């Protein structure tokens, strides 16, 4: 992807400025080398957020190349959150390889995440771009929302009941806020007007929430070869994701049976995982999340109607469709 060709060299240059201890862990997490520092061919992330950033700069008439620091900063923040998420969730694999904390230890992985967060702000400050100051404030505000969303997600694990509105608010903070920021900061670096930046932020937030709905569907019914997680992984972990919470609060017999399964203390057997997934579907959770993803994408596209009709806008539209129609 053309955006990766612009962002990757700048990402590597930024990570190279980290202390060697942090650089080693960050590079491993990003898929650049193994735990010994030997280069690997492991695929990194999808670079979704920096792609949104660079396209947003282009759609308002700016230069994607000049917006690269903002794309790098957003991607660094995203990876900060992933390093910490893996620790908090106890996940052993990411992108088909061991998570950083399982290789280097919990404390080291947390510190590496902290280093990436600090580096993101440094990249913006060092860019010298007129939008760097506002961009830093956009990014720190998004991080606060992300942290609040992650805190809510952890709190849900300890609660027997979660309201659907609470779950939607959690996803808006944990996922949608950074995607909205990615688009807004790109528009700002591209010289967009406040109105244009606002529409780009709304576009990103709606796509981000739609993305989370699809991700939650994949967390139950996704193919392991595609997601890198075992099938039914979210119900195995009794995760209160969007389709699950919809089912649990549906007032249906299937929802009540699912609540009983989720309330058990012993690990679920394989047959119970199949049953739990079936119950989410029977209670309407699968169809509801799919409908929500479609509706959110349609709403997101209405915000692009307020922006110039350019090739970049067409690419944003195509990317939105790609993100919300992933196989589940």
Wavefront OBJ file of the C-alpha trace (Angstrom):
o trace
v 0.000 0.000 0.000
v 1.336 3.452 -0.924
v 0.707 4.827 2.559
v 2.935 2.170 4.119
v 5.753 3.142 1.735
v 5.559 6.683 3.102
v 5.041 5.829 6.761
v 7.335 2.825 7.312
v 10.680 4.624 6.832
v 9.566 7.410 9.164
v 8.331 4.858 11.717
v 11.671 3.068 11.672
v 13.579 6.323 11.962
v 11.471 7.314 14.968
v 11.837 3.953 16.733
v 15.591 4.085 16.115
v 15.751 7.066 18.485
v 14.489 4.986 21.419
v 16.871 3.599 24.048
v 18.170 0.218 22.871
v 16.132 -1.688 25.480
v 12.871 -0.138 24.276
v 13.860 -0.241 20.607
v 14.363 -3.999 20.819
v 10.887 -4.628 22.208
v 9.132 -2.122 19.938
v 10.757 -3.556 16.824
v 9.777 -7.071 17.870
v 6.192 -5.991 18.496
v 6.057 -4.244 15.122
v 7.270 -7.402 13.378
v 10.608 -6.031 12.210
v 12.817 -8.578 13.988
v 12.673 -11.528 16.344
v 13.421 -11.490 20.066
v 17.147 -11.723 19.303
v 17.113 -8.728 16.965
v 17.357 -10.773 13.760
v 15.339 -9.351 10.901
v 12.201 -11.291 10.063
v 9.606 -11.341 7.325
v 6.733 -11.216 9.805
v 3.877 -9.051 8.657
v 3.270 -6.019 10.838
v -0.034 -4.268 11.317
v -2.347 -3.113 8.555
v -1.287 0.541 8.897
v -4.988 1.382 8.797
v -4.836 4.495 10.950
v -1.925 6.204 9.174
v -3.648 5.425 5.872
v -6.731 7.259 7.121
v -4.464 10.124 8.217
v -2.684 10.545 4.889
v -5.889 10.216 2.858
v -7.572 12.793 5.088
v -4.740 15.234 4.407
v -5.103 14.623 0.675
v -8.879 14.978 0.602
v -8.649 18.597 1.824
v -5.973 19.417 -0.729
v -2.873 18.823 1.396
v 0.214 16.727 0.768
v 0.197 13.190 2.190
v 3.983 13.395 2.475
v 3.782 16.458 4.729
v 1.237 14.637 6.894
v 3.546 11.644 7.485
v 4.561 12.770 11.023
v 0.906 12.812 12.050
v 0.375 9.341 10.567
v 3.437 8.025 12.386
v 2.249 9.549 15.662
v -1.169 7.924 15.356
v 0.373 4.539 14.556
v 2.735 4.805 17.520
v -0.196 5.529 19.834
v -2.110 2.584 18.397
v 0.812 0.266 19.110
v 1.227 1.700 22.599
v -2.348 0.621 23.248
v -1.790 -2.844 21.767
v 1.260 -3.493 23.944
v -0.729 -2.584 27.040
v -3.881 -4.420 25.877
v -1.966 -7.664 25.445
v -0.686 -7.397 29.010
v -4.103 -6.598 30.477
v -5.882 -9.302 28.479
v -3.155 -11.907 29.035
v -3.034 -12.601 25.294
v -0.190 -14.887 24.267
v -0.273 -14.263 20.506
v -0.705 -11.318 18.167
v -0.324 -11.438 14.388
v 0.490 -15.147 14.598
v 3.509 -14.700 16.899
v 4.106 -14.424 20.644
v 3.120 -11.148 22.258
v 5.862 -8.845 23.478
v 5.048 -9.318 27.162
v 5.191 -13.112 26.842
v 8.689 -12.800 25.374
v 10.229 -9.914 27.320
v 8.103 -9.827 30.465
v 5.164 -7.746 31.649
v 7.120 -4.803 33.019
v 9.280 -4.453 29.913
v 6.257 -4.526 27.592
v 4.471 -1.858 29.641
v 7.554 0.368 29.511
v 7.855 -0.154 25.756
v 4.246 0.980 25.364
v 5.008 4.061 27.456
v 8.027 4.763 25.246
v 5.909 4.623 22.086
v 3.351 7.015 23.547
v 6.058 9.521 24.439
v 7.688 9.056 21.043
v 4.397 9.850 19.275
v 4.290 13.303 20.854
v 7.979 13.836 20.128
v 7.433 13.032 16.445
v 4.697 15.664 16.228
v 6.726 18.268 18.101
v 9.813 17.661 15.955
v 7.857 17.974 12.697
v 7.809 21.760 12.887
v 4.444 21.708 11.101
v 2.033 24.570 11.927
v -0.563 21.962 12.907
v 1.792 20.143 15.305
v 0.565 21.918 18.442
v -3.140 21.361 17.798
v -2.267 17.858 16.621
v -0.653 17.030 19.951
v -3.779 18.173 21.769
v -5.957 16.092 19.427
v -3.823 13.050 20.066
v -3.670 13.378 23.847
v -7.444 13.867 23.993
v -7.902 10.686 21.948
v -5.553 8.810 24.280
v -7.620 9.885 27.284
v -10.768 8.544 25.594
v -8.948 5.345 24.641
v -7.765 4.795 28.213
v -11.259 5.447 29.556
v -12.703 2.947 27.085
v -10.116 0.329 27.996
v -10.838 0.859 31.690
v -14.540 0.303 31.053
v -13.776 -2.850 29.070
v -11.808 -4.242 32.006
v -14.571 -3.264 34.427
v -17.122 -5.172 32.343
v -15.166 -8.395 32.926
v -15.929 -8.154 36.659
v -19.608 -7.324 36.277
v -22.475 -9.711 35.767
v -24.577 -7.158 33.871
v -23.588 -4.494 31.341
v -26.023 -2.188 29.574
v -25.859 -1.915 25.795
v -25.372 1.864 25.946
v -22.385 1.321 28.261
v -20.852 -1.137 25.824
v -21.337 1.252 22.901
v -19.721 4.076 24.884
v -16.790 1.803 25.727
v -16.234 0.962 22.050
v -16.511 4.625 21.099
v -13.640 5.397 23.443
v -11.492 2.326 22.963
v -11.617 2.162 19.155
v -13.538 5.003 17.521
v -11.756 7.892 19.262
v -8.336 7.129 17.780
v -9.755 6.544 14.304
v -11.574 9.841 14.505
v -8.350 11.484 15.640
v -6.428 9.839 12.779
v -8.730 11.501 10.255
v -8.940 14.841 12.065
v -5.196 15.204 12.551
v -4.635 14.328 8.901
v -7.123 16.969 7.846
v -5.413 19.479 10.103
v -1.953 18.694 8.685
v -3.482 18.947 5.210
v -4.633 22.506 5.886
v -8.318 21.720 6.153
v -10.814 24.178 7.591
v -12.305 23.536 11.042
v -15.522 22.420 9.352
v -13.649 19.965 7.111
v -11.659 18.619 10.041
v -14.906 18.132 11.950
v -16.440 16.104 9.133
v -13.292 14.000 8.865
v -13.356 13.334 12.608
v -17.014 12.260 12.434
v -16.237 10.031 9.444
v -13.414 8.344 11.360
v -15.425 7.893 14.540
v -18.312 6.238 12.712
v -15.960 3.987 10.757
v -14.144 3.149 13.977
v -17.323 2.037 15.708
v -18.385 0.054 12.641
v -14.918 -1.522 12.625
v -15.392 -2.584 16.259
v -18.723 -4.224 15.493
v -17.126 -6.255 12.708
v -14.111 -7.041 14.901
v -16.446 -8.342 17.602
v -18.204 -10.558 15.074
v -14.831 -11.907 13.969
v -13.973 -12.505 17.632
v -16.759 -15.093 17.721
v -17.120 -16.413 14.186
v -13.881 -15.349 12.504
v -11.521 -17.790 10.821
v -8.394 -18.455 12.895
v -6.163 -18.189 9.827
v -7.468 -14.675 9.213
v -7.818 -13.314 12.735
v -4.861 -15.066 14.369
v -7.187 -16.000 17.246
v -8.946 -19.330 17.888
v -12.540 -19.547 16.706
v -15.019 -18.571 19.458
v -12.139 -16.844 21.291
v -14.296 -14.031 22.674
v -16.951 -16.347 24.098
v -14.214 -18.622 25.467
v -12.938 -15.587 27.398
v -16.518 -14.558 28.244
v -15.826 -11.189 26.667
v -18.756 -8.786 26.827
v -18.444 -7.558 23.261
v -21.122 -5.634 21.391
v -23.076 -8.584 19.895
v -22.776 -10.491 23.187
v -24.116 -7.610 25.280
v -26.962 -7.146 22.812
v -27.822 -10.827 23.264
v -27.469 -10.699 27.054
v -29.830 -7.715 27.271
v -32.293 -8.946 24.633
v -34.824 -10.340 27.118
v -34.989 -13.555 25.086
v -34.746 -17.167 26.239
v -31.505 -17.461 24.260
v -30.127 -14.392 26.036
v -31.040 -15.830 29.423
v -29.326 -19.127 28.609
v -26.245 -17.234 27.419
v -26.197 -15.285 30.695
v -26.206 -18.561 32.602
v -23.259 -19.830 30.565
v -21.364 -16.571 31.068
v -22.074 -16.689 34.801
v -20.381 -20.037 35.361
v -16.984 -20.081 37.041
v -15.492 -23.158 35.368
v -13.905 -22.868 31.881
v -16.405 -23.645 29.103
v -16.138 -26.934 27.224
v -15.839 -26.896 23.426
v -19.477 -27.866 22.955
v -20.472 -24.962 25.212
v -18.507 -22.549 23.014
v -20.532 -23.648 20.003
v -23.700 -23.306 22.051
v -22.756 -19.822 23.291
v -22.094 -18.630 19.742
v -25.428 -20.083 18.614
v -27.191 -18.325 21.491
v -25.684 -14.945 20.553
v -27.050 -15.465 17.055
v -30.447 -16.701 18.209
v -30.822 -13.691 20.498
v -30.188 -11.377 17.555
v -26.673 -10.211 18.454
v -25.046 -11.224 15.188
v -27.668 -9.600 12.972
v -27.777 -6.471 15.140
v -24.019 -5.906 14.986
v -24.000 -6.459 11.232
v -26.842 -3.947 10.832
v -25.086 -1.459 13.100
v -21.870 -1.743 11.089
v -23.765 -1.067 7.851
v -25.640 1.870 9.358
v -22.521 3.420 10.853
v -20.668 3.113 7.561
v -23.534 4.768 5.689
v -23.551 7.610 8.208
v -19.779 7.969 7.912
v -20.045 8.355 4.151
v -22.510 11.232 4.525
v -19.688 13.243 6.122
v -17.521 12.724 3.056
v -20.258 14.407 1.011
v -19.189 17.700 2.651
v -15.627 17.316 1.343
v -14.190 17.769 -2.161
v -14.856 14.908 -4.578
v -11.296 13.768 -5.151
v -9.429 10.525 -5.712
v -8.550 10.586 -1.997
v -12.245 10.760 -1.085
v -12.887 7.762 -3.326
v -10.073 5.902 -1.547
v -11.550 6.754 1.848
v -14.900 5.417 0.657
v -13.305 2.200 -0.593
v -11.399 1.790 2.662
v -14.589 2.257 4.667
v -16.276 -0.502 2.667
v -13.274 -2.786 3.120
v -13.187 -2.320 6.888
v -16.868 -2.952 7.404
v -17.316 -5.928 5.074
v -14.508 -8.127 6.382
v -15.505 -11.784 6.371
v -17.108 -13.032 9.546
l 1 2 3 4 5 6 7 8 9 10 11 12 13 14 15 16 17 18 19 20 21 22 23 24 25 26 27 28 29 30 31 32 33 34 35 36 37 38 39 40 41 42 43 44 45 46 47 48 49 50 51 52 53 54 55 56 57 58 59 60 61 62 63 64 65 66 67 68 69 70 71 72 73 74 75 76 77 78 79 80 81 82 83 84 85 86 87 88 89 90 91 92 93 94 95 96 97 98 99 100 101 102 103 104 105 106 107 108 109 110 111 112 113 114 115 116 117 118 119 120 121 122 123 124 125 126 127 128 129 130 131 132 133 134 135 136 137 138 139 140 141 142 143 144 145 146 147 148 149 150 151 152 153 154 155 156 157 158 159 160 161 162 163 164 165 166 167 168 169 170 171 172 173 174 175 176 177 178 179 180 181 182 183 184 185 186 187 188 189 190 191 192 193 194 195 196 197 198 199 200 201 202 203 204 205 206 207 208 209 210 211 212 213 214 215 216 217 218 219 220 221 222 223 224 225 226 227 228 229 230 231 232 233 234 235 236 237 238 239 240 241 242 243 244 245 246 247 248 249 250 251 252 253 254 255 256 257 258 259 260 261 262 263 264 265 266 267 268 269 270 271 272 273 274 275 276 277 278 279 280 281 282 283 284 285 286 287 288 289 290 291 292 293 294 295 296 297 298 299 300 301 302 303 304 305 306 307 308 309 310 311 312 313 314 315 316 317 318 319 320 321 322 323 324 325 326 327 328
